[in-house]
Amino acid sequence: MAIIGLIIGLAVFIPEKILHRTKAVSMHRRMKLFTLYTELVIILFCTLPMTLAPSWNGTVKGHRDQYERMAESLLEGKLYIDYDDIDPRLAEMENPYDPDARKEAGVRTHWDHAYFEGRYYMYFGIVPVLLLFLPFRVITGHALNTMHATQIFTAFAIAGIFALLKLLAKRFFPKMTLGTYLVLAMSVSVTSFWFAADYAALYSTAITSAVCMLVWSFFFFFKAVYGEPQEDRQIRFAALGSLFGALAFGCRPSTALANLLVIPLLITYLKQKKAAGQLTRRLAGKLVLAALPYVVVAAGLMIYNAARFHDPFEFGQAYQLTSADQHEYGNMLSRLDLTKILSGIESNFFALGKHKADFPWTDYGGAFWNFPLLLFGPALLLPKNLRAARKKNASGTMTVLLALPLIITVITILWAPFLTERYRMDIYYLMGIAAFCAVGFLGEGIEQEKDLRILRTVVTVLALAAMMKALLFWLVPRDSNYTQKVAGALQQAAKTLFFHNIPQ
C-alpha cells in the first residue's frame, strides 16, 4: 500500500501531467473516479496496518478493551465496569491515585481506568460506545474489537478531510489544481492518523473518534456559511455541524476544543445576513434550533458524569489510575506555570527529533520537525494572505484555525502530566487544514505560471516527504507496536520498501 500511495504521489508531482491542468473545482468524471480511488488508497494505507500489532489488534485478550466492556456494562444497566478482581487494598489506601504508593503497597489495579468509591469506570468518552460498540453488540451478539472501531473512525475522518478540503478549494481557491488538492489531502490524512495506525486501540480510538466528529462538523459548518445560498439548508447544515461538534466532547474533551472555530464562522454568517438585510428574529430562532444539539449532548454528558462521580463536569480525569496522581491537580488556574507552558509549546511544535544510524533512521520530535509541510500554516498571517482572506469573509476563521493547535496544546499542558506523540493527533489535522489554506491563498496571489509551478513543486515534495516520514515513524520499534513485538518485522519492512535487507 505504501508503494501504491507513492506512485500516486509521483504522478501528482509531474507538473505537465493532466492532474495539474485540471482545477480541483472542475474535474471531469475520470478525475472524480481517480480522486475517489486515491481517497480509498489512503484509507487503506492508514487502516490496514492497524491489524498487525498483536498488542493493539485484539490478539491479547482483555488488553485495552474498555470500550467493549463498557458496552456490556450498559446492556446490564451499569455505568461502571464490573471487574471481579478488584484488590480490596485499593479502597483502604489513603490516596489510591498515587502510583508510587500503589507500587509500594503492591496493590493490583486495572491500568488507565478511573476508580471511584470502590468501582472502576471508563474515563474515555462514552460516545464511541453509543455510536459503534453498543449497536454492534446488540445487532450481532458479539463485541466489537476496539481496533476495528479505530479503523472505522479513521476511514470516515479521512473521507471528511477529502470532502472538507474540496469544499475549501471550491469556495476560496479556484486556481488550485487537482494535483495540489490531492497531494495535500493525502498528506494531511496520513500525517493526522499515522500514530493510530501504529497503536490502534483505546487511546487512538478516543482521539480518532473526536477528530472524525470535528472534521465533519467543520465540513457542515463551512457548507452552511460559505457553500449554501438557501437559508433553510444553511440551518440544516449548521444543525449537523452542531451535532457532530457536540459529539466530539463525548469522545475526547480536549480535542473537542476545536469547536471554538464555530465562533468566527457564526460571526461571519451573521455579518453576511446583516449585509443582506436578512438578520431577523425568525433567523435567530432558527439558529437557536441549530445549536440545540450542543445543549442536548452537553446535558446528557453532565447527567452521565454526575451519575458516576457526583460532579457534572468530572469526566474521570481526577480519578485515573495511571502514571501520575491527577487527583491532586486541582483546577487549571492553580496549575498555571508560564515556564512549563512555554517549555511544552516548544516541545510540542519545535523539538528536534533524532537521526539514527539504523533503519528506520529517524524518530519523531515536535510537529514542525516531524512534518515541515505544516510550516505553511503560519503563512496565513502574512498581510497579503490576510487581505485575501478578508475579501472572502474568512480572515477571522483562518486566524482562529491557526490558533487552535496552540490553544489545545496549552490546555493539554495544564491537564495532562506530560506531552506525548499521540496528543499531537489532536492538532495535526488542524495544522494540515491551515497549511492547505495557506497554500491556497499563496497560489491565488501568484500570477506567473512559472512561480505557480515552483509553489506546486515545493508543496508536493514536502507532502511526499511527510507521507514517507510518517511511514518511517510507524516503523520505529516502540511501545509494543508491530515492529517491536513481531520478530523480523522491521527487516521485512525494509526489504519490502527497498527490495533488499538493510544492515542493522
FENVENNOR-V718011 format. One record per residue. RES is the residue in three letters. PSI is psi in degrees with one decimal (NA if undefined). Layout:
# FENVENNOR-V718011
[[RES & PSI] [RES & PSI]]
This chain:
# FENVENNOR-V718011
[[MET & -34.2] [ALA & -42.0] [ILE & -43.6] [ILE & -44.3] [GLY & -40.5] [LEU & -34.6] [ILE & -44.0] [ILE & -42.9] [GLY & -42.3] [LEU & -35.9] [ALA & -40.0] [VAL & -30.4] [PHE & -29.2] [ILE & 109.1] [PRO & -32.6] [GLU & -14.2] [LYS & 163.5] [ILE & -24.4] [LEU & -24.5] [HIS & 0.7] [ARG & -13.2] [THR & 133.3] [LYS & 146.3] [ALA & -26.6] [VAL & -5.6] [SER & 43.1] [MET & 147.7] [HIS & -177.5] [ARG & -43.6] [ARG & -37.9] [MET & -32.9] [LYS & -40.7] [LEU & -39.4] [PHE & -38.8] [THR & -43.8] [LEU & -40.5] [TYR & -44.2] [THR & -44.3] [GLU & -43.3] [LEU & -41.8] [VAL & -44.2] [ILE & -39.0] [ILE & -45.9] [LEU & -39.9] [PHE & -35.3] [CYS & -24.4] [THR & -34.4] [LEU & -38.7] [PRO & -17.6] [MET & -20.6] [THR & -6.7] [LEU & -39.1] [ALA & 115.5] [PRO & -23.7] [SER & -18.0] [TRP & -5.2] [ASN & 8.5] [GLY & -3.9] [THR & -40.3] [VAL & 105.5] [LYS & 138.1] [GLY & 3.5] [HIS & 120.2] [ARG & 47.5] [ASP & 30.8] [GLN & -39.0] [TYR & -41.7] [GLU & -45.7] [ARG & -35.0] [MET & -37.3] [ALA & -41.8] [GLU & -40.8] [SER & -42.9] [LEU & -38.4] [LEU & -25.7] [GLU & 5.4] [GLY & 25.2] [LYS & 146.5] [LEU & 1.0] [TYR & 164.2] [ILE & 119.6] [ASP & 79.5] [TYR & 146.9] [ASP & 11.3] [ASP & 37.0] [ILE & 124.1] [ASP & 117.3] [PRO & -21.4] [ARG & -21.0] [LEU & -41.2] [ALA & -21.5] [GLU & -12.4] [MET & 145.3] [GLU & -40.0] [ASN & 91.4] [PRO & -9.2] [TYR & -3.1] [ASP & 109.1] [PRO & -33.9] [ASP & -40.1] [ALA & -39.4] [ARG & -43.3] [LYS & -42.5] [GLU & -37.2] [ALA & -8.7] [GLY & 30.0] [VAL & 132.5] [ARG & 137.5] [THR & 162.9] [HIS & 115.3] [TRP & 142.8] [ASP & 34.8] [HIS & 163.4] [ALA & 139.5] [TYR & 124.1] [PHE & 125.0] [GLU & 46.2] [GLY & 6.2] [ARG & 153.6] [TYR & 137.8] [TYR & 158.2] [MET & 119.0] [TYR & -8.8] [PHE & 150.9] [GLY & 149.6] [ILE & -17.6] [VAL & -44.6] [PRO & -34.4] [VAL & -45.4] [LEU & -33.6] [LEU & -37.1] [LEU & -56.0] [PHE & -45.1] [LEU & -49.2] [PRO & -40.0] [PHE & -42.5] [ARG & -40.6] [VAL & -42.7] [ILE & -42.6] [THR & -21.1] [GLY & 4.2] [HIS & 158.9] [ALA & 141.5] [LEU & 123.8] [ASN & 131.9] [THR & -36.5] [MET & -39.3] [HIS & -34.6] [ALA & -41.3] [THR & -39.8] [GLN & -43.9] [ILE & -48.5] [PHE & -39.8] [THR & -44.0] [ALA & -46.1] [PHE & -32.1] [ALA & -41.9] [ILE & -41.7] [ALA & -37.9] [GLY & -37.9] [ILE & -46.5] [PHE & -42.8] [ALA & -42.6] [LEU & -45.8] [LEU & -34.3] [LYS & -41.6] [LEU & -42.4] [LEU & -42.0] [ALA & -42.0] [LYS & -40.0] [ARG & -36.4] [PHE & -25.7] [PHE & 68.3] [PRO & -20.6] [LYS & -11.3] [MET & 131.8] [THR & 159.7] [LEU & -39.3] [GLY & -44.4] [THR & -44.0] [TYR & -46.7] [LEU & -46.9] [VAL & -32.6] [LEU & -41.6] [ALA & -40.4] [MET & -49.6] [SER & -39.0] [VAL & -41.2] [SER & -48.5] [VAL & -44.9] [THR & -28.1] [SER & -29.9] [PHE & 11.2] [TRP & -36.0] [PHE & -39.7] [ALA & -33.0] [ALA & -25.6] [ASP & -38.7] [TYR & 85.7] [ALA & -21.1] [ALA & 146.5] [LEU & -78.1] [TYR & -47.9] [SER & -29.6] [THR & -44.1] [ALA & -46.1] [ILE & -44.8] [THR & -34.6] [SER & -42.5] [ALA & -43.6] [VAL & -40.5] [CYS & -47.6] [MET & -42.1] [LEU & -39.5] [VAL & -44.9] [TRP & -30.4] [SER & -46.3] [PHE & -43.9] [PHE & -48.1] [PHE & -36.9] [PHE & -44.1] [PHE & -37.4] [LYS & -41.5] [ALA & -41.0] [VAL & -39.4] [TYR & -16.3] [GLY & 0.1] [GLU & 118.8] [PRO & -23.7] [GLN & 128.0] [GLU & -45.8] [ASP & -37.4] [ARG & -35.2] [GLN & -44.6] [ILE & -39.6] [ARG & -42.9] [PHE & -39.3] [ALA & -38.4] [ALA & -40.3] [LEU & -40.7] [GLY & -41.5] [SER & -43.2] [LEU & -51.1] [PHE & -39.8] [GLY & -40.7] [ALA & -41.1] [LEU & -27.2] [ALA & -32.6] [PHE & -28.9] [GLY & 3.1] [CYS & -53.6] [ARG & 106.5] [PRO & -39.1] [SER & -39.3] [THR & -37.3] [ALA & -9.7] [LEU & -18.2] [ALA & -11.5] [ASN & -14.2] [LEU & -21.5] [LEU & -21.0] [VAL & -31.5] [ILE & -54.9] [PRO & -30.6] [LEU & -41.1] [LEU & -42.7] [ILE & -44.0] [THR & -43.7] [TYR & -44.5] [LEU & -37.7] [LYS & -41.4] [GLN & -43.4] [LYS & -38.0] [LYS & -42.7] [ALA & -30.7] [ALA & 1.3] [GLY & 28.2] [GLN & 15.4] [LEU & 94.6] [THR & 167.8] [ARG & -35.2] [ARG & -41.0] [LEU & -39.3] [ALA & -41.0] [GLY & -40.0] [LYS & -39.6] [LEU & -36.0] [VAL & -43.5] [LEU & -38.8] [ALA & -31.2] [ALA & -5.5] [LEU & -37.0] [PRO & -35.6] [TYR & -42.5] [VAL & -45.6] [VAL & -47.7] [VAL & -42.5] [ALA & -42.8] [ALA & -43.2] [GLY & -43.1] [LEU & -37.3] [MET & -40.1] [ILE & -42.9] [TYR & -45.1] [ASN & -43.3] [ALA & -37.2] [ALA & -27.5] [ARG & -47.2] [PHE & 9.8] [HIS & 25.4] [ASP & 115.0] [PRO & -17.4] [PHE & 5.9] [GLU & 114.4] [PHE & -3.5] [GLY & -0.9] [GLN & -40.8] [ALA & -13.3] [TYR & 22.9] [GLN & 143.5] [LEU & 86.8] [THR & -152.9] [SER & 0.1] [ALA & 150.4] [ASP & 88.9] [GLN & -4.9] [HIS & -23.4] [GLU & 6.5] [TYR & -35.3] [GLY & -163.1] [ASN & 166.0] [MET & -34.5] [LEU & -32.5] [SER & -13.9] [ARG & 7.2] [LEU & 121.8] [ASP & 105.5] [LEU & -39.4] [THR & -44.0] [LYS & -40.4] [ILE & -47.4] [LEU & -39.8] [SER & -40.6] [GLY & -39.6] [ILE & -45.3] [GLU & -43.5] [SER & -42.5] [ASN & -30.2] [PHE & -34.3] [PHE & -6.7] [ALA & 140.0] [LEU & 134.2] [GLY & -177.8] [LYS & 139.8] [HIS & 137.8] [LYS & 154.8] [ALA & -28.4] [ASP & 150.7] [PHE & 135.1] [PRO & 24.0] [TRP & -11.3] [THR & 167.2] [ASP & 156.9] [TYR & 155.8] [GLY & -131.4] [GLY & 167.8] [ALA & -43.0] [PHE & -32.0] [TRP & -44.3] [ASN & -47.6] [PHE & 87.0] [PRO & -20.2] [LEU & -32.9] [LEU & -15.1] [LEU & -16.6] [PHE & -29.8] [GLY & -51.7] [PRO & -15.6] [ALA & -13.8] [LEU & -24.8] [LEU & -3.9] [LEU & 137.3] [PRO & -41.1] [LYS & -41.0] [ASN & -36.3] [LEU & -39.3] [ARG & -42.0] [ALA & -40.4] [ALA & -36.8] [ARG & -37.5] [LYS & -26.9] [LYS & 15.3] [ASN & 39.9] [ALA & 9.1] [SER & -43.1] [GLY & -42.7] [THR & -44.4] [MET & -37.8] [THR & -44.4] [VAL & -39.8] [LEU & -42.5] [LEU & -31.6] [ALA & -22.9] [LEU & -45.5] [PRO & -36.4] [LEU & -44.3] [ILE & -47.3] [ILE & -37.6] [THR & -45.6] [VAL & -44.5] [ILE & -39.5] [THR & -39.9] [ILE & -40.8] [LEU & -27.7] [TRP & -37.5] [ALA & 154.3] [PRO & -26.3] [PHE & 164.2] [LEU & 140.1] [THR & 169.5] [GLU & -34.7] [ARG & -27.4] [TYR & -21.4] [ARG & -16.3] [MET & -24.7] [ASP & -24.3] [ILE & -17.4] [TYR & -44.8] [TYR & -34.5] [LEU & -44.1] [MET & -34.8] [GLY & -41.9] [ILE & -41.0] [ALA & -41.9] [ALA & -41.1] [PHE & -46.4] [CYS & -39.1] [ALA & -43.6] [VAL & -41.7] [GLY & -47.3] [PHE & -38.3] [LEU & -43.7] [GLY & -37.5] [GLU & -27.1] [GLY & -1.1] [ILE & 130.3] [GLU & -35.7] [GLN & 131.6] [GLU & -35.0] [LYS & -44.0] [ASP & -36.1] [LEU & -38.5] [ARG & -39.3] [ILE & -46.6] [LEU & -46.3] [ARG & -40.0] [THR & -46.4] [VAL & -45.4] [VAL & -44.6] [THR & -42.5] [VAL & -46.4] [LEU & -36.5] [ALA & -44.4] [LEU & -39.3] [ALA & -38.3] [ALA & -43.8] [MET & -40.9] [MET & -39.6] [LYS & -38.9] [ALA & -40.5] [LEU & -42.3] [LEU & -39.4] [PHE & -41.2] [TRP & -30.6] [LEU & -13.3] [VAL & 122.0] [PRO & 117.3] [ARG & 145.7] [ASP & 44.9] [SER & 30.7] [ASN & -175.9] [TYR & -49.7] [THR & -19.1] [GLN & -35.8] [LYS & -22.8] [VAL & 117.0] [ALA & 132.1] [GLY & 1.4] [ALA & -39.8] [LEU & -42.9] [GLN & -38.2] [GLN & -38.7] [ALA & -42.9] [ALA & -41.2] [LYS & -37.7] [THR & -40.3] [LEU & -38.4] [PHE & 3.7] [PHE & 15.1] [HIS & 162.1] [ASN & 145.3] [ILE & 123.9] [PRO & 138.9] [GLN & NA]]
